[in-house]
Amino acid sequence: MSQQQEHIRAEVLAIVKRLAPEIDLAKIIADKPLRTQIDLDSMDWLNVLATIHEKLGVDIPETDYGKVQTLDSIVIYLTGKMPAAGQE
């Protein structure tokens, strides 16, 4: 995993922890649907996606929600949308 992917993963986990503080992040399975693991309703899930946009500057359109179901898929999606470190 690249340094950028590690950073994105850490940011996403921090967002999840902020919105669902009771979650044990060590028990998150990276390739299982994140929303069901942390038991979020649709409004809470939208808050996660909105906070990702706010913190990382990547807009996730509704048409792409199916691409951001697992922690792994969120990291891959965001990696493809964010400029690589050092690029302008």
Secondary structure, 3 states (H helix, E strand, C coil): CCHHHHHHHHHHHHHHHHHCCCCCHHHCCCCCEHHHHCCCCHHHHHHHHHHHHHHHCCCCCHHHHHHCCEHHHHHHHHHHHCCCCCCC
